[in-house]
Amino acid sequence: MTNRFTILSTEIPDSWKYAGDGWGSNLHRICSRTGSFPPALAHYFVKRYSRRGDVVLDPFSGKGTLPLEACLNGRIGIGNDLAPEAYVITRAKVNPVTLEEVKEWIYRTKRKWNPESYDVDEVSGDVRIFFSKYTLRQILAIQEMLMDDDSDLTNFIKALMCGILHGPTKMHLSVPCSHAFSMSPKYIRRFVKRNGLRRPKRDVLKCLLIKVERVLRDGLPRVRGIATMEDARKLPLENDSVSLIVTSPPYFNMQTYAWDNWLRLWFLGYDYMEIKNRLFQSESKQKFESFMYESLKEMFRVLKDDSSCFVVVGDVKLNGYYVNMAEMIAPIAESVGFSVARLISDSIPKSNKHLMYIKEEEGVSHERILELHKGNPMSNDEPVAWAQKPMEVIA
């Protein structure tokens, strides 16, 4: 990698670094989740390296930032992620429903539900520590209503609930805590006791209405996309069917997605330990290299000739040693058929790490974007303008 062309993200013309704070559609904010790249970054690569009507893929879609940006800009966005909460959020973004549909669901629910009939004492104490009994009964009622329905509307409500389940504002249902990740019950117990906090009584349907009005205030994307929940090493896509890939694979065990979303997984009906065993999380370089080989081989298979693949990876400290993930991945990418065109270097301020337990010198300090080519791709001439919302939407 030392002899390859390297550029800073700020040196790129029309770089996503020039987008203002809070740039992008409010639909991106349906649910916060750790380990996500910003909407502006996704927008830049979608505009520069694909065309309208193209299929754009993120095989580790997280909260669906890339596929949503694709749909907002006239492409068909495909987001795949093996984590259930990531699938729910991605699907909600690429197959959203209207504000009127959600309002009607809230109206119907309010007429027929009976939260008082639910026994919160049957719920795990680790869950109860976050909510008042009044609020938790409503959560249980909504949970049961959504459990056996797989419609786009039901999925969208699930994503909204994941977005308000915990956080610091009056729209969130829990005691004040992080909105980006599910905090430790032990920490919350100490926090509540130390600060003499009362678990808030929330009108859950009212909070849902506030959330959906904010999320959909910019309208819906004109193009609908696809969400899948498969292993990235076995994508349900045909050979040569994708025009662009932008993705960020797991950073060893730096991002413990199952644990970071344990409360959302509980709401969705999953045990986080079961999900942890499904997802890749390891400190072993050998296991990581094997995982990336299989994943990159699959990306190469589905990508069209003369197309680009961008892989966002971090510089991490693992077991006390510095690991440049880009240096590790580049030769693996070449072994499956890619050529490495360049490396884009970026830095991550502590304020953007989200996880309060990560020290400044630990975790991910820099991100690097590997630009991989299959054949000889060309960027297009479509301009990247950083107006607040330059996307195609249905009002």
N, C-alpha and C positions, 0 to 999 in steps of 0.2 A: 504493500500500500504506500510505502514511502515515496515511490517514484510516480505515483498517480496524481492527476490534476486535482488539487484541493482548492475549494473556494469557501469563503465565509458567507453565511446566509445574508448578511447585510450588504454584500458586494453584488448580489444578484439584482439585475434591473427588475423593478416591480415586485420585489420580494414581499412575502407575507409579513415581514418585519415592519413594513410601512402601513399595515392595516391598523386602524385605531383600536383602542380598548373597547371590548364589547362588540367587536365586529361580527356580523353574521346574523342569520335568521334566528329568531327566538325559539324556533323548534329545536335547535341544538341544545337548548337549556331544559329540555324535558326532565333530565335526570343527570346529576353530576356523578362522575366516576373517575377514579384515579387512573393514571397512566394513559391519558388521551392527548393526542396532538391537537393544536388549535384549528378551528374552522378555516382560518385564513390560509394556513399551510395546505390543507386539503384543497381549498379553492384554487390556489395557485397552480398546483400540479394538474388538477382536472382541466383547467382552462388552457394551460400550456401544452399538455401532452395527450389530449384527447379531443374529439370533435363531437358535435351534437349527434345523438343517436348511438354513440359508442357504448360498449359495455365496460364499466369500470368496477374493479374488484378490490376489496380489502378482506383477506382471509383471516385476519385477527381484528375484527371490526370494533371491539370494545363497545363504546356507546354510539357507534354508527356515524361518526363525523364524516368520514370519506364518502360512504354511499349516499348520505343526505346531500352533501355538496354536489355530487354527481347528478342526482335527481333535480336539484334546484337549477342546474345549468344545462338541462336538456339531454343528459346522458342517462343510461340505465345503471343505477347504482346497485351493486351486490355486496352485502355485508355478511360475513360468516364468522361465527364465534361459538365455541363449545360451552362457554359459560352461560347458564340460563338467563341470568339477569341482563347480560349483554345482548343476547338474542332478542329478548323482549323489547329492550330499548331501541335496538337497531331496527327491528320490524316496525315499531311505532313510528319511527322517523321516515322510513321509506314507503310505508303503507299507512299513512295517518288517516284519521277520520275528521269530519267537520265539527266545528264548535256546536252546531245545532244537534248533531247526533249525541255528543257528550252531555249537553244540557238535557236532552230528552231522557237519557239513561239516568241522570241524577234525579230528574223529576219522577220517573217510574220507581226508582229505588226508594225515594223518600216516602212514596205512597204505600209501599208494601212491606218495608223492612221492620224488624222488631229487635233492635240491638240488645234490649234489656234481657232477652232470653238466653244470652250467651254467658257461660260461666268462665270468667277470666282466671279463676283459681286452677283450672286445668292446663293453663299455658305455662311454659317454662318460666322460672323466676328470672332467667337471663333476659327474656323478652319483656316481662312485666316491669322491670326496673326502669324502662324507658318511657312508659305511658301511664296515664291515669286510668283507672278502671272504666270511667266514662268513655274515654277515647278508645281504649283497647276493645271494648265491646263492639264499637262501630267498625273497627278494623277487622275484627273476626267476622262480622256480618258481611262485609264487602268481600273478604277473602273467600268465604263460602260461595257467594254469588258468582265469583269469577272462575272458580277452580275447574269446572267441567265444561267451559266454553272456550273455543279456540278461534273466535271471530276476530276480525281486525279491530272492531270496537272494544271488545273485551281486552284484547292485548294492549290497546292504547290506554285503557283505564289502569291496567296493571303497571304500565310504564309511568303514568302520572302518580300512582300510589308509591312506586319506588322513589320518585322524585320528592315526595313530601313526607315520607315515612320518618325520616330523622333529619334534624338540622337546627339552625339557630334562630329562625324567625317565627312569627306568629302564624305563618302559613304551614309550618312544619308541625308534625303531630307529637313529637317527643320532647323530653327535656332538652334544653339547649345543648347541642353537640355538633359535630361535623356533619355537613350535608354531602361530602364527597365520599366518605367511607363509613362503615358501621363500626362504631367504637367498641372497645372491650367492656363487657358488663362489669368486671371488677373495677375498672377505672370509673365508670358511670356511678357505681354505688358509692365510691369514695367522694366523687365530685358532688353528688347530690347531698351527701351527709355533711361534707365540709362547708358547703355554701348554703345549707338549709333550704334547698330548692323544693318547690312543689311541682309535681308533674301536671302539666297544663291540661285543662278540659277543652278539647277542641271539637267543633262541629266538622266532622270529616268531610261531609258532602260540600259544605261551604268552602273548606280549604281546597278541595278538588276543583271547584268552580273557579276560584281565584287563580289556581295554577293553570288550568286549561285556557283561560282567557289571556293569560300572559304568553303561554307557549304558542298559541295560534294567532296572535295579533298580527303577524306578518303574512297570514294566509298559508296555503298548502303548495308544495311543489307540483308543477304541471305533469311531471313524469313520475310514475310509480316504479319502485325498485323491488328487490328480492332480498329476503333475509333467510339464512340457513343456520342450523346449529349442528355442525359436523366437525370432525377432526380436520385441521388444516392440511394434514398429510393425505387426505382422501376427499378432495373437493368434489361435490356433485355437479361438475361442469364438464362440457365437452372439450376435446382438444382444440386449441387455437380459436377459442371463443371470446377472449377478453382482449380489449385494446389497451388497457392501462391497469397497473397494480400499484397501489400506495398502501403500505402497511407498516405496523410496528409489532414485531414478535415479542414473546416474553423475554424479560431481562433476567435470566436465571431465576432466582427466587426473590428478586428485589421487590416485585409487585405480587403480593400474596392475594390474588383476586378473590378466592373463595372466602378467606377470612375477612378481607376488607368489605365484603358484601354479605356477611352471614345473616344480618337482619333482613335484608331484602330477599335473600334466598329462603329464609323462614316464611316470609309473607307469600312467596311464590310456591311454597309447598316442598321445598328441598332442604336437605341436611347439608350444611356446608362441608362437613368432612367427606361426604360422598362425592361432592363436586370437586373438592380438593384432589381427590384421587384420580379424577378424570383429566384434570388440567396439568400441563407441563409446569413443574416447579422443582428445580434442582440446582444444587451448587456444583454439580459435576460438569466440568468442561467437556468431557467425552460424551456424556449424555446430551448436552446442549448441541454439540457439533453434529451428532447423529440426528437429533430432532430437526435442526436447521437444514441438514442435507435433504431429508425427506420432504420438508416443507418447501424448500426452494425448487426441488425437482418437480413438485406438483405445480408450483407457480409457473415454471418454465413450460410445463405441458399445456396449461390452459391459455397461456399468453400467445397472441398472434405473432407472426413474424414481423420484424421491423417495428417492435413496440418496446415500451419502457416499463421498468419495475423499480420503484423507489422504496427502500427499506430503511425505516427510521430506527436507529439503535442508540444505546447509551454507552458512555464510559462509566463503568461501575467499579466499586471496591468490593471484592469478594474474598472472604476469609483473610482479610488484611492485605490482599494483593490487588493492584490496579489491573483491570481488564479492559482493553480496547475491543469492544465487540465488533466494530467495523473491520478491524484487522483479522479477527477470527472468521467472520462471515464471508469476506471477499473471496478467498481461495475456494471456499465451499461453493459459492455461486458460480465461479468459473468452472468448477468440476462438473456441474450439471448442464453447462452450456452457455451461461450468461457471460458477457464481457462487462468489466467494471469501467464505466465511462468517467466518473468523477466522484469525489467525496465532498459533501457540503457539511461544513462544521457550524455548530450552534452551541449556545450556552443556556443553561437553565438556572434562573435565580431561585434561591431558597423559597421565595414566596409562591412559586409555581409548583412546588413539589407536593403540596396538599397534605402529606402525611407528617403530622407534627412530631412524630418520634424519630424522624430522620434528621441526623445532625448535618451541619453544613458540609463536612468533609466526607460524609457517607452517602450511600445511595447513588443516584445518577447526577453527575456534575455537568456533563456535556452530552449533547446529542449529536450524532453524525448521521447523515442521510446518504446511503449508498445509491448511486444512480446506476442501475443495471440495464444492459441492452440485450435484446434478443434480435439479432440482425442489425440493421442500420436505421433506427427510428429518427424521425425529424420532429422537432417541436413545431406547433402551428403558430400562426400570426395573430390569433385571437387576443385582443388586449386584456390585460388584467388591471382593472380600475378599482381602487379601494374606496369607493363610495360605500355608505353604510350597508345598503342592501341591494346589490346589483343582480339579484337572482330573478328567475322566472317563477312567479307564484300565481295561484288562483286566489283572488281576493275573497 
